[in-house]
Amino acid sequence: MLTTWVLLFLVSAVPPGMAPVGPGTWRSPVEKEARSVPVARYLLDVRPVTNEQYLAFVRRDRRWLRGSVPRLLADAGYLSGWKGPLELAAVDPRAPVTWVSWFAARAYCQSQGKRLATTAEWELAAEGADAASILAWYAQTAPSRLGPVGGPPNRLGIRDLHGLVWEWVEDFGSAMIGADARAPGEFCGAGGASARDPSDYASFMRFAFRGSLEGTHTIAALGFRCAKDLP
């Protein structure tokens, strides 16, 4: 009876559209003496946040309308893919929202009672993907029109962690990747020689990209999804 009760509690604790991740341990492949980072069990959105979801958010909280957000919280590109502050136009409503700063992504997640995932949490959820496919996607230029979310699920039932957009994480600037973090070519070359796993080039690309970001940056291929602590 106790086991049945625990299972029922865990199922009821998972809101629609989220999936449990962990517990587990993540070790960064880009650090020579990588620390083992314990990751407690948490919840992660199954899909990235879409344009229509973000539009509903800015309608509720007009401080985050395009044209209303101060430059301290988002650069001039904020939501530049939309036709207007409340108009998507040619942008697919079901596609992941992009041109959103880290500050804006955090505000959205907080409005949902959630938060951004940490690097360790995100990487743990994304483990096991085919490296060749990831690198092939990284090599492509961002399309002018993103397709809808909802790609094939990974082993945890989570979709689109790779192959659609890059994603903000809470601690995007805290990775221990050395002085070359803002120069991806240098970091991936020189830094790779002393890494724990020099063959994991896809991870080097992600860490180099994250290391090049600032919280106000908005980019055409950078979106986000939300996480949540389990009660």
C-alpha positions as CSV (number, residue, x, y, z in Angstrom):
1,M,0.0,0.0,0.0
2,L,2.8,2.4,0.8
3,T,4.5,1.9,-2.5
4,T,1.2,2.4,-4.3
5,W,0.6,5.7,-2.4
6,V,4.1,6.9,-3.2
7,L,3.6,6.2,-6.9
8,L,0.3,8.0,-6.9
9,F,1.8,11.0,-5.2
10,L,4.7,11.2,-7.7
11,V,2.3,11.0,-10.7
12,S,0.0,13.7,-9.2
13,A,3.0,15.9,-8.5
14,V,3.8,16.2,-12.2
15,P,1.8,19.0,-13.9
16,P,0.6,18.6,-17.4
17,G,3.3,19.4,-20.0
18,M,6.2,18.6,-17.6
19,A,8.3,15.5,-17.1
20,P,10.4,14.4,-14.1
21,V,14.2,14.3,-14.5
22,G,16.7,12.7,-12.1
23,P,17.9,12.3,-9.6
24,G,21.4,11.9,-11.0
25,T,24.9,13.1,-11.3
26,W,26.3,15.3,-14.0
27,R,30.0,15.8,-14.8
28,S,31.0,18.5,-17.2
29,P,33.1,17.1,-20.1
30,V,34.8,20.5,-20.6
31,E,36.6,20.5,-17.3
32,K,39.8,18.5,-16.8
33,E,39.1,18.0,-13.1
34,A,35.3,17.9,-13.5
35,R,33.3,18.1,-10.3
36,S,30.5,15.7,-9.8
37,V,27.3,17.8,-9.6
38,P,24.4,16.0,-7.9
39,V,21.1,16.8,-9.5
40,A,18.0,16.4,-7.3
41,R,14.8,15.1,-9.0
42,Y,13.0,18.0,-10.6
43,L,10.5,18.8,-13.3
44,L,11.2,20.1,-16.8
45,D,8.8,21.4,-19.5
46,V,8.4,18.8,-22.2
47,R,8.5,21.5,-24.9
48,P,10.1,24.9,-25.2
49,V,7.9,27.9,-24.5
50,T,6.1,28.9,-27.7
51,N,5.2,32.3,-29.3
52,E,1.6,31.9,-28.4
53,Q,2.4,31.1,-24.8
54,Y,4.8,34.1,-24.5
55,L,2.2,36.3,-26.2
56,A,-0.3,35.4,-23.5
57,F,2.3,36.3,-20.9
58,V,3.0,39.8,-22.3
59,R,-0.7,40.5,-22.6
60,R,-0.9,39.8,-18.8
61,D,2.2,41.7,-17.9
62,R,2.8,44.6,-20.2
63,R,6.1,45.5,-18.7
64,W,7.5,42.8,-21.0
65,L,5.9,44.2,-24.2
66,R,8.3,45.0,-27.0
67,G,9.1,48.7,-26.7
68,S,8.5,48.7,-22.9
69,V,11.4,46.7,-21.7
70,P,14.4,48.8,-20.6
71,R,17.8,48.1,-22.2
72,L,19.1,46.9,-18.8
73,L,16.8,43.8,-19.3
74,A,16.9,43.2,-23.0
75,D,18.8,44.5,-26.0
76,A,17.2,46.2,-29.1
77,G,16.4,42.8,-30.7
78,Y,13.9,41.8,-28.1
79,L,10.9,40.1,-29.8
80,S,12.1,41.5,-33.2
81,G,10.7,38.5,-34.9
82,W,7.2,39.5,-34.2
83,K,5.3,42.0,-36.4
84,G,4.4,44.2,-33.4
85,P,4.3,44.2,-29.6
86,L,1.1,42.0,-29.7
87,E,1.2,40.7,-33.2
88,L,2.9,37.5,-34.4
89,A,2.2,37.9,-38.1
90,A,4.3,35.4,-40.1
91,V,5.8,33.8,-37.0
92,D,4.3,30.4,-36.2
93,P,2.4,30.6,-32.9
94,R,3.4,27.0,-32.1
95,A,7.1,27.7,-32.8
96,P,9.5,28.3,-29.9
97,V,9.7,32.0,-28.9
98,T,13.1,33.5,-29.6
99,W,14.6,37.0,-29.4
100,V,14.0,36.8,-25.7
101,S,16.6,37.8,-23.1
102,W,17.6,35.8,-20.0
103,F,15.8,38.3,-17.8
104,A,12.6,38.0,-19.8
105,A,12.8,34.1,-19.8
106,R,13.2,34.2,-16.0
107,A,10.2,36.5,-15.6
108,Y,8.1,34.3,-17.8
109,C,9.0,31.2,-15.8
110,Q,8.4,33.0,-12.5
111,S,4.9,34.0,-13.7
112,Q,4.2,30.3,-14.1
113,G,5.5,29.4,-10.7
114,K,8.6,27.9,-12.3
115,R,12.2,28.8,-12.9
116,L,14.9,28.2,-15.5
117,A,16.8,24.9,-15.3
118,T,20.5,25.0,-14.2
119,T,23.2,23.9,-16.6
120,A,23.6,20.6,-14.8
121,E,19.8,20.0,-14.8
122,W,19.5,20.8,-18.5
123,E,22.5,18.7,-19.5
124,L,21.3,15.7,-17.5
125,A,17.9,15.9,-19.2
126,A,19.6,16.1,-22.6
127,E,22.1,13.2,-22.1
128,G,22.0,10.3,-24.5
129,A,21.2,12.2,-27.7
130,D,23.0,11.3,-30.9
131,A,26.1,13.5,-31.1
132,A,26.4,13.4,-34.9
133,S,22.8,14.7,-35.3
134,I,23.5,17.5,-32.8
135,L,26.6,18.6,-34.6
136,A,24.8,18.5,-37.9
137,W,22.2,20.9,-36.5
138,Y,24.8,23.2,-35.0
139,A,26.4,23.5,-38.4
140,Q,23.2,24.9,-40.0
141,T,22.3,28.5,-40.1
142,A,19.1,29.5,-38.3
143,P,16.1,29.2,-40.6
144,S,14.1,32.4,-41.2
145,R,10.9,30.7,-39.9
146,L,11.1,28.1,-37.1
147,G,8.9,25.1,-37.2
148,P,6.5,24.1,-34.3
149,V,7.7,22.4,-31.1
150,G,6.9,18.8,-30.6
151,G,9.8,16.8,-32.1
152,P,10.5,13.1,-31.1
153,P,10.7,12.6,-27.4
154,N,13.9,11.5,-25.7
155,R,14.2,8.8,-23.2
156,L,12.5,11.0,-20.6
157,G,9.7,12.0,-22.9
158,I,11.2,15.5,-23.3
159,R,11.1,17.1,-26.8
160,D,13.3,19.5,-28.7
161,L,16.2,19.8,-26.4
162,H,18.3,19.6,-29.6
163,G,17.5,20.4,-33.2
164,L,15.2,23.4,-32.9
165,V,16.7,26.2,-30.8
166,W,19.4,26.8,-28.2
167,E,18.0,27.4,-24.7
168,W,18.7,29.7,-21.8
169,V,19.7,28.2,-18.5
170,E,19.8,29.9,-15.1
171,D,23.6,29.8,-14.6
172,F,24.6,30.3,-18.3
173,G,27.7,32.3,-17.4
174,S,29.0,30.1,-14.5
175,A,30.6,27.2,-16.4
176,M,34.3,26.7,-15.6
177,I,35.6,26.9,-19.1
178,G,38.6,29.2,-18.8
179,A,39.5,32.5,-20.3
180,D,38.6,31.5,-23.9
181,A,34.9,31.2,-23.1
182,R,34.0,34.2,-25.3
183,A,36.0,32.9,-28.3
184,P,34.4,29.6,-29.2
185,G,37.0,28.6,-31.8
186,E,39.8,29.1,-29.3
187,F,38.0,27.4,-26.5
188,C,37.0,24.4,-28.5
189,G,40.5,24.0,-29.8
190,A,43.0,24.9,-27.0
191,G,40.6,24.2,-24.2
192,G,39.5,20.8,-25.6
193,A,43.0,19.4,-25.2
194,S,42.8,19.5,-21.4
195,A,39.1,18.6,-21.1
196,R,37.8,15.4,-19.4
197,D,36.3,14.3,-22.7
198,P,37.9,16.1,-25.7
199,S,35.7,14.1,-28.1
200,D,32.5,15.6,-26.9
201,Y,32.6,18.5,-29.3
202,A,28.8,19.1,-29.1
203,S,29.2,20.0,-25.4
204,F,32.1,22.3,-26.2
205,M,29.8,24.1,-28.6
206,R,27.1,24.6,-26.0
207,F,29.4,25.8,-23.3
208,A,31.2,28.2,-25.7
209,F,27.9,29.6,-26.8
210,R,26.7,30.0,-23.3
211,G,29.9,31.7,-22.3
212,S,29.5,34.2,-25.1
213,L,26.1,35.4,-23.8
214,E,25.0,38.3,-21.6
215,G,21.7,38.4,-19.8
216,T,20.4,41.1,-22.1
217,H,21.2,39.3,-25.3
218,T,18.4,38.2,-27.7
219,I,19.1,35.9,-30.6
220,A,17.1,34.4,-33.4
221,A,17.8,30.8,-32.4
222,L,17.8,31.2,-28.6
223,G,14.6,30.2,-26.7
224,F,13.9,28.6,-23.3
225,R,11.8,26.2,-21.3
226,C,10.9,26.2,-17.6
227,A,11.8,23.9,-14.7
228,K,10.2,23.3,-11.3
229,D,11.3,21.9,-8.0
230,L,9.4,18.8,-6.9
231,P,7.4,19.4,-3.6
